[in-house]
Amino acid sequence: MSEEHAHIVPYKTFAIVWIALLFLTGTTIAVAQYDLGAMNVWVALGIATVKAGLVVAVFMHMKHESILFKLSLLTALTMLAIFIGFTFLDVLYR
């Protein structure tokens, strides 16, 4: 059997990530006020990706997992990005 280790994350880390998520949410709202043309979607997706990365790394403790879990997550996210990219290309060139 494998031995599981508890990863104790200090409250300071959670507070810093929470503040960063609030800042990124404010950034999303601020950027939405401007018309960036076709870049609106890409900027919003970029900010959302950073926010999701923070949540996965800190709150889901992915940075403490084995390389197999990290590779599985990276593969799934890469496939998702490819599918979303193809969807945008399909909508863009209709």
C-alpha positions in Angstrom: 0.0 0.0 0.0 1.1 3.5 -0.6 1.5 5.8 2.3 -0.4 9.1 2.0 1.1 12.3 3.3 -0.9 15.2 4.5 0.1 18.4 2.9 -0.4 21.2 5.3 -0.8 24.5 3.5 -0.4 27.6 5.6 -3.4 30.0 5.8 -1.1 32.8 4.4 -0.9 30.9 1.1 -4.7 30.6 0.9 -5.1 34.3 1.7 -2.5 35.3 -1.0 -4.3 33.1 -3.6 -7.7 34.4 -2.6 -6.4 38.0 -3.0 -4.9 37.1 -6.4 -8.2 35.6 -7.5 -10.1 38.7 -6.4 -7.6 40.8 -8.3 -8.0 38.7 -11.4 -11.8 38.9 -11.1 -11.5 42.7 -10.9 -9.2 42.6 -13.9 -11.8 40.5 -15.9 -14.5 43.1 -15.0 -12.2 46.0 -16.0 -11.2 44.5 -19.3 -14.8 43.7 -20.1 -15.5 47.4 -20.2 -13.3 47.9 -23.2 -14.0 46.8 -26.8 -11.0 44.8 -27.8 -12.6 43.3 -30.9 -11.8 39.7 -31.4 -9.3 39.8 -28.5 -12.2 40.0 -25.9 -12.6 36.3 -25.8 -8.9 35.6 -25.8 -8.2 38.0 -22.9 -11.1 36.6 -20.9 -9.9 33.0 -21.5 -6.4 33.9 -20.6 -7.4 35.4 -17.3 -9.7 32.5 -16.6 -6.9 30.1 -17.3 -4.6 31.8 -14.8 -7.4 31.7 -12.2 -8.1 28.0 -12.8 -4.4 27.2 -12.6 -4.2 28.9 -9.2 -7.2 26.9 -7.9 -5.9 23.6 -9.2 -2.4 24.2 -7.9 -3.2 25.4 -4.4 -6.7 24.4 -3.4 -6.6 21.0 -5.1 -3.0 20.4 -4.0 -1.9 19.4 -7.5 1.6 20.8 -6.9 2.0 18.0 -4.3 0.8 15.2 -6.5 2.9 12.7 -8.4 4.1 13.3 -11.9 1.5 10.8 -13.3 -1.4 13.0 -12.1 0.3 16.1 -13.4 0.8 14.5 -16.8 -2.8 13.3 -16.9 -4.1 16.8 -16.0 -1.8 18.4 -18.7 -3.0 15.9 -21.3 -6.7 16.5 -20.5 -6.2 20.3 -20.5 -4.3 20.1 -23.8 -7.1 18.1 -25.4 -9.6 20.6 -24.1 -7.6 23.5 -25.5 -7.4 21.9 -28.9 -11.2 21.3 -28.9 -11.9 24.9 -27.9 -9.4 26.2 -30.5 -11.1 24.2 -33.3 -14.5 25.5 -32.1 -13.3 29.0 -32.3 -11.8 28.4 -35.8 -15.0 26.9 -36.9 -17.1 29.9 -35.7 -14.5 32.4 -37.0 -14.5 31.1 -40.5 -18.2 30.4 -41.1 
